[in-house]
Amino acid sequence: MGNDMYSVEQVAELLGLHVRTVRGYIRAGRLRAVRIGKQYRIARADLDTLTGRPASSAPPATAEVSSIVQLDGVDRAAADRLATLVLAGVNTHHDPDRPLRVQTVHDEERHRMKIVILGDVAATADLLRLVDAVLGGGNGLLAGEAAEGG
């Protein structure tokens, strides 16, 4: 018998219950079990269902964030430089389990750029810190364009 199947006694020990309580759960239909001869066997997935734990084969819980950064007073040249920098920052992020998806859009008429970021919380935060450092409070990439457009 593999590690994926448990006896009533093993389930009772794991859950801190009496053996009769586990058998009662089986008879009541609260715990699914397979009868083999005179004994019940409980699959790990059925035990996880009873306890409310995610099935062992389920992927771990993850969080994803979506962010939109809007920059005003950005001409085409600055938008291109910033898009190149942001996409380079994304491409140097090498964790395939936490991919980032980034889209940049520039509205020439309004001199406005938007950066849309979708992905892992920590990776998104890293990218936002990069954008903040590049913009650098008036001393960064867009300092000249902001003064001209303003």
Buried (B, 14 or more C-beta within 10 A) or exposed (E): EEEEBBBBEBBBEEBEBEEEBBBEBBEEEEBBBEEEEEEBBBBBBBBBBBEEEEEEEEEEEEEEBEBEBEBEBBBEEBBBBBBEBBBEBBEEBEEEEBEBEBEBEBEEEEBBBBBEBBBBEEBBEBBBEBBEEBBEEEEBBBBEBBEEEE
